[in-house]
Amino acid sequence: MGDYYIPIKYLVGSITKCKVLIPPQITKKTISLGSKHSPDYVCVPFKYNLGNFIEALDNGTNIILQAGGGCRYGYYAELQEQILKDLNYDFKFVNFIENNHVSIKSIYKFAKSINPSLNIFKFAYYGLNTILMIFIMDKLSKYPRENMGFEIEKNSFLKTEKSLLNELKRQKQSPIKLIKTYFKYKKRYKKIKINKPKNCIKIGIVGELYSIMEPFCSNHVEQKLASYGIEVHRFTTLTYLLFQKKFNIKRLLRKGKKYLKYHLGADATESVVLSLELAKQNYDGIVHLKSFGCTPELNAMPILEKISNDYQIPIIYFSFDSQDSDVAIDTRLEAFYDMLLQKKRK
C-alpha cells in the first residue's frame, strides 16, 4: 500500500530478526494474477493483495502476514489462505485480525515465538520507531502534494521524496535520528522553488483507503492532478487510520448530522463529512475514489451528490477494478479539469 511497506518492513524485521521479503512493485501482472484467482465481485484491494502474496511466494516467502480490518477486509485472511493453499503453495499464514481489527497482542506473540529474545520493552521501542516513521511520512507528504504542480524544476519534489524514503529504509533507526530526519526534509521541501498563483484550483480527494493510498490502484491520480497545476489535498493517511479514526466517528457524525444519522462503515462517513467541509471551504472540486463493489462508499455516493447540489461543488467519481483503462481515466480527469477551469474563470 504505497510506501508504507518501509515502516512495516522495519517493524517485522526488527521484532522477528527474520529476512523480510517485500513483494515486487505493483504492476499489471500483480492485479492480473490476483484477479485470476479471486472471486469476480470481491473488492479490488483483495485482488491486489492476493497478487502481492502470489508474487511474494514465487520469490521465496515462506511466512505470510495479514493485518487489516474495518470492513470486508477483516474477512480476507481465511479466504486468501484457502486460495493460496489450493494453488499448492507451501507456507505458513499468520492472521493478526481479531474482531475485524489488528491485534497488537497477536503480533507480539507471533514475534516472540520466532524470536525468543524479544521482550515487551524491545517490542515497544521498535513500535515507537515505526509509529514515528509513519508519522514522518504522512506529515511530510502534505506539503509536496499541495505544491508539486507548481515546482519550477520538474520532479524536484519526487527526487526529494525518493531521498527521504531511502533514508527511512536504513535498518538502524532511533527516535532522535527519525526526528532529525523529519526536520531535515521539512527544510529541503520548503527550499524547493515553486511558482504558485494565489487563486489556484484546489481539489480534495476522498474515498476508500486503498484506492487513495496505493498510487498504482488509482492510476497515480494525485500526480496527474498536480500536472494540471492543481493544489491537491488528501486526508486519509495511515496515521489517521491507526491512531485517530476510532476516536473521530462521533465528532464526524455531529459535524455531518444534516446528511448522516449513522456511521456508514469503513471510510464512507469520512467521505461525506470531508466533502461537506471542502464545500464549505470553497474548494473548486472533489475527487471520490473507491474500489469496485465497495459497499460503504456506494452508500456514501447519493449523499455526496446531495452535497454537490446543495453547495454547487463538482464531484467526479472513479471506481477502480482490474479492467480499468488508463486512457479513459486520463480523459475523464482532463475533462473535469477543463470544467473546473471554466467555472473558475466565470
Phi, psi and omega per residue, in radians:
M1 nan 1.594 -3.100
G2 1.086 -2.427 -3.128
D3 -1.659 0.166 -3.100
Y4 -1.232 -0.147 3.057
Y5 -1.095 -0.404 -3.076
I6 -1.142 -0.970 3.089
P7 -1.145 -0.576 -3.140
I8 -1.177 -0.725 3.084
K9 -1.070 -0.749 3.116
Y10 -1.035 -0.812 -3.097
L11 -1.111 -0.895 -3.073
V12 -1.130 -0.742 3.118
G13 -1.117 -0.662 -3.096
S14 -1.253 -0.714 -3.045
I15 -1.478 -0.399 -3.120
T16 -1.813 -0.367 -3.032
K17 1.046 0.452 3.079
C18 -1.730 2.868 3.018
K19 -1.375 2.164 -3.117
V20 -1.743 2.070 3.140
L21 -1.715 2.023 3.093
I22 -1.491 2.300 3.077
P23 -1.003 2.692 3.100
P24 -0.995 2.772 3.099
Q25 -0.976 2.489 -3.090
I26 -1.126 2.326 3.081
T27 -2.383 -3.079 3.056
K28 -1.053 -0.539 3.126
K29 -1.093 -0.686 -3.116
T30 -1.045 -0.900 -3.098
I31 -1.227 -0.517 3.096
S32 -1.154 -0.784 3.102
L33 -1.089 -0.796 -3.118
G34 -1.118 -0.743 -3.115
S35 -1.166 -0.638 -3.102
K36 -1.039 -0.603 -3.023
H37 -1.946 0.204 -3.130
S38 -1.868 2.733 2.966
P39 -1.043 2.501 -3.020
D40 -0.986 -0.760 -2.950
Y41 -1.755 0.262 3.060
V42 -1.283 2.655 -3.098
C43 -1.181 2.657 -2.920
V44 -1.119 -0.535 3.069
P45 -0.999 -0.574 3.068
F46 -1.022 -0.752 -3.085
K47 -1.207 -0.758 3.073
Y48 -1.071 -0.808 -3.115
N49 -1.030 -0.789 3.130
L50 -1.145 -0.698 3.071
G51 -1.075 -0.725 3.050
N52 -0.996 -0.805 -3.113
F53 -1.091 -0.785 -3.127
I54 -1.075 -0.774 3.139
E55 -1.163 -0.627 3.108
A56 -1.173 -0.746 3.121
L57 -1.125 -0.678 3.092
D58 -1.129 -0.408 3.126
N59 -1.605 0.068 3.036
G60 1.892 0.104 3.088
T61 -1.105 2.417 3.057
N62 -2.144 -0.065 2.975
I63 -2.304 2.266 3.092
I64 -1.979 2.366 3.110
L65 -1.932 2.396 3.092
Q66 -2.227 2.237 3.095
A67 -2.463 2.530 3.134
G68 2.863 -2.741 3.130
G69 2.388 -3.094 3.108
G70 1.803 -0.417 3.094
C71 -2.691 -2.496 3.114
R72 -1.112 -0.314 3.094
Y73 -0.962 -0.557 -3.134
G74 -1.148 -0.191 -3.119
Y75 -2.010 0.175 -3.134
Y76 -1.154 -0.722 -2.853
A77 -0.946 -0.915 -3.047
E78 -1.072 -0.754 -3.114
L79 -1.204 -0.730 3.121
Q80 -1.102 -0.730 3.124
E81 -1.061 -0.765 -3.114
Q82 -1.131 -0.727 3.118
I83 -1.059 -0.796 -3.106
L84 -1.187 -0.631 3.082
K85 -1.159 -0.684 3.113
D86 -1.130 -0.426 3.095
L87 -1.493 0.116 3.056
N88 1.202 0.494 3.001
Y89 -1.426 2.454 -3.137
D90 -1.841 1.896 -3.066
F91 -2.833 2.942 3.035
K92 -1.851 2.291 -3.124
F93 -1.880 2.133 -3.119
V94 -1.996 2.099 -3.083
N95 -1.849 2.059 -3.136
F96 -1.668 0.140 -3.072
I97 -1.596 2.159 3.047
E98 -2.293 2.284 -3.109
N99 0.924 0.687 3.073
N100 1.165 0.376 3.070
H101 -2.492 2.803 3.128
V102 -1.228 2.358 3.120
S103 -1.803 1.981 3.105
I104 -1.112 -0.645 3.128
K105 -1.058 -0.740 3.129
S106 -1.118 -0.673 3.128
I107 -1.112 -0.769 -3.131
Y108 -1.122 -0.785 -3.140
K109 -1.061 -0.759 3.126
F110 -1.077 -0.856 -3.115
A111 -1.081 -0.700 -3.131
K112 -1.137 -0.618 -3.127
S113 -1.190 -0.485 3.135
I114 -1.621 -0.616 -3.077
N115 -2.182 1.482 -3.074
P116 -1.028 -0.391 -3.127
S117 -1.315 -0.179 3.135
L118 -1.207 2.360 3.010
N119 -2.197 3.034 -3.031
I120 -1.103 -0.532 -3.118
F121 -1.250 -0.757 3.083
K122 -1.114 -0.732 3.131
F123 -1.037 -0.773 3.131
A124 -1.145 -0.672 -3.130
Y125 -1.119 -0.858 3.125
Y126 -1.146 -0.600 3.088
G127 -1.121 -0.715 3.112
L128 -1.088 -0.773 3.111
N129 -1.069 -0.703 3.136
T130 -1.108 -0.791 3.120
I131 -1.050 -0.743 3.121
L132 -1.092 -0.719 3.114
M133 -1.078 -0.787 3.128
I134 -1.095 -0.772 3.137
F135 -1.051 -0.780 -3.135
I136 -1.082 -0.815 -3.140
M137 -1.038 -0.788 -3.094
D138 -1.245 -0.716 -3.103
K139 -1.164 -0.741 -3.091
L140 -1.338 -0.348 -3.085
S141 -1.340 -0.306 -3.067
K142 -1.128 -0.838 -3.072
Y143 -1.123 -0.862 3.104
P144 -1.092 -0.599 3.129
R145 -1.082 -0.685 -3.100
E146 -1.370 -0.360 -2.987
N147 -2.151 -0.037 -3.088
M148 -1.027 -0.583 -3.096
G149 -1.292 -0.043 -3.050
F150 -2.148 0.170 -3.118
E151 -1.164 2.486 -3.135
I152 -1.379 -0.772 3.078
E153 -1.672 2.073 -3.047
K154 -1.017 2.427 3.087
N155 1.186 0.279 3.110
S156 -1.051 -0.777 -3.113
F157 -1.194 -0.715 -3.138
L158 -1.129 -0.678 3.107
K159 -1.138 -0.730 3.123
T160 -1.163 -0.692 3.107
E161 -1.105 -0.727 3.117
K162 -1.068 -0.718 3.108
S163 -1.113 -0.731 3.101
L164 -1.066 -0.817 -3.101
L165 -1.134 -0.657 3.085
N166 -1.101 -0.646 3.113
E167 -1.192 -0.644 3.133
L168 -1.274 -0.374 -3.132
K169 -1.262 -0.280 3.131
R170 -1.079 2.282 -2.998
Q171 -1.166 -0.663 -3.080
K172 -1.515 1.758 3.135
Q173 -2.093 2.785 3.049
S174 -2.578 2.785 3.129
P175 -0.972 -0.701 -3.126
I176 -1.131 -0.815 3.114
K177 -1.031 -0.735 -3.092
L178 -1.190 -0.689 3.103
I179 -1.132 -0.708 3.081
K180 -1.080 -0.718 3.110
T181 -1.053 -0.731 3.140
Y182 -1.015 -0.911 -3.088
F183 -1.198 -0.585 3.105
K184 -1.064 -0.821 -3.074
Y185 -1.430 -0.407 3.024
K186 -1.083 -0.745 3.094
K187 -1.166 -0.732 -3.107
R188 -1.112 -0.707 3.101
Y189 -1.109 -0.746 -3.097
K190 -1.179 -0.409 -3.135
K191 -1.397 -0.253 3.133
I192 -1.187 2.238 -3.073
K193 -1.349 2.299 3.127
I194 -2.274 2.744 3.060
N195 -2.196 1.544 -2.968
K196 -1.968 2.065 3.095
P197 -1.183 2.652 -3.102
K198 -1.155 -0.608 -3.041
N199 -1.913 0.864 -3.111
C200 -1.295 2.858 3.073
I201 -1.265 2.299 3.131
K202 -2.050 2.279 -3.133
I203 -2.229 2.445 3.030
G204 -1.886 2.454 3.118
I205 -1.867 2.208 3.095
V206 -2.250 2.953 3.066
G207 2.354 -2.734 -3.042
E208 -1.387 2.419 -2.933
L209 -1.008 -0.777 -3.069
Y210 -1.170 -0.755 3.135
S211 -1.098 -0.527 -3.140
I212 -1.381 -0.726 -2.942
M213 -1.682 -0.254 3.064
E214 -1.763 1.828 -3.010
P215 -1.008 -0.651 -3.106
F216 -1.136 -0.677 -3.117
C217 -1.067 -0.701 -3.092
S218 -1.620 0.214 3.126
N219 1.069 0.613 3.099
H220 0.928 0.815 -3.028
V221 -1.108 -0.590 -3.132
E222 -1.090 -0.816 -3.138
Q223 -1.150 -0.634 -3.133
K224 -1.190 -0.695 3.077
L225 -1.113 -0.745 3.133
A226 -1.074 -0.602 -3.103
S227 -1.129 -0.327 3.079
Y228 -1.529 0.056 -3.092
G229 1.367 0.757 -3.120
I230 -1.962 2.443 3.014
E231 -1.468 2.035 -3.015
V232 -1.817 2.320 3.089
H233 -2.123 2.265 3.084
R234 -2.323 2.378 -2.949
F235 -1.981 -0.352 3.140
T236 -1.465 2.024 3.108
T237 -2.352 2.938 3.107
L238 -1.175 -0.588 3.070
T239 -1.000 -0.821 -3.138
Y240 -1.123 -0.805 -3.053
L241 -1.128 -0.692 -3.061
L242 -1.438 -0.631 -2.921
F243 -2.108 -0.147 -3.080
Q244 -2.173 -0.586 -2.964
K245 -0.938 -0.859 -3.021
K246 -1.173 -0.360 3.105
F247 -1.604 -0.018 -2.938
N248 -1.853 -0.253 -2.981
I249 -1.081 -0.813 -3.119
K250 -1.076 -0.701 3.126
R251 -1.126 -0.718 3.132
L252 -1.106 -0.728 -3.135
L253 -1.141 -0.597 3.078
R254 -1.154 -0.774 -3.100
K255 -1.193 -0.556 -3.083
G256 -1.833 0.399 -3.001
K257 -1.082 -0.386 3.094
K258 -1.147 -0.483 -3.047
Y259 -2.052 -0.281 -3.045
L260 -2.301 2.441 3.011
K261 -1.955 -0.579 -3.089
Y262 -2.239 2.770 3.043
H263 -1.176 2.262 -3.077
L264 -1.437 -0.203 -3.119
G265 1.665 2.710 3.138
A266 0.876 -2.170 -3.061
D267 -1.865 0.135 -2.981
A268 -1.219 -0.639 3.100
T269 -1.072 -0.755 3.080
E270 -1.052 -0.721 -3.133
S271 -1.010 -0.755 -3.117
V272 -1.196 -0.907 -3.035
V273 -1.209 -0.687 3.087
L274 -1.106 -0.702 3.112
S275 -1.096 -0.698 3.095
L276 -1.081 -0.778 3.131
E277 -1.144 -0.719 3.109
L278 -1.079 -0.699 3.116
A279 -1.113 -0.760 3.139
K280 -1.166 -0.498 -3.137
Q281 -1.555 0.188 3.065
N282 1.066 0.666 2.969
Y283 -1.150 2.725 -3.072
D284 -1.428 -0.460 -3.121
G285 -2.944 2.931 3.135
I286 -2.292 2.389 3.040
V287 -1.926 2.117 -3.137
H288 -1.855 2.108 -3.101
L289 -1.990 2.392 3.041
K290 -2.695 2.814 3.022
S291 -1.485 2.640 3.112
F292 -1.001 2.279 3.083
G293 1.471 0.148 3.131
C294 -1.312 1.801 -3.002
T295 -1.077 -0.816 3.140
P296 -1.008 -0.741 -3.121
E297 -1.229 -0.549 3.037
L298 -1.081 -0.671 3.109
N299 -1.180 -0.532 -3.111
A300 -1.327 -0.483 -2.970
M301 -1.069 -0.740 3.090
P302 -1.095 -0.579 3.121
I303 -1.237 -0.677 3.093
L304 -1.091 -0.658 3.098
E305 -1.090 -0.668 3.125
K306 -1.153 -0.739 3.089
I307 -1.084 -0.743 3.123
S308 -1.021 -0.755 3.138
N309 -1.243 -0.717 -3.091
D310 -1.163 -0.634 -3.044
Y311 -1.942 0.072 3.117
Q312 0.953 0.787 3.094
I313 -1.999 2.174 -3.122
P314 -1.214 2.431 3.070
I315 -2.242 2.290 3.041
I316 -1.943 2.390 -3.052
Y317 -1.937 2.330 3.040
F318 -2.181 2.250 3.084
S319 -2.080 2.001 -2.967
F320 -1.714 2.448 3.009
D321 -2.577 -3.050 -3.033
S322 -1.220 -0.305 -3.064
Q323 -1.737 0.271 -3.065
D324 -1.106 2.512 3.080
S325 -1.776 2.132 3.125
D326 -1.031 -0.714 -3.105
V327 -1.116 -0.736 -3.125
A328 -1.114 -0.719 3.127
I329 -1.135 -0.791 3.136
D330 -1.068 -0.716 -3.118
T331 -1.124 -0.762 3.134
R332 -1.147 -0.704 3.110
L333 -1.099 -0.748 -3.128
E334 -1.116 -0.738 3.130
A335 -1.136 -0.681 3.113
F336 -1.105 -0.753 3.118
Y337 -1.095 -0.792 3.139
D338 -1.027 -0.716 3.138
M339 -1.156 -0.734 3.114
L340 -1.117 -0.673 -3.124
L341 -1.135 -0.769 3.117
Q342 -1.116 -0.732 3.115
K343 -1.087 -0.705 -3.140
K344 -1.130 -0.742 -3.130
R345 -1.148 -0.650 3.122
K346 -1.179 nan nan
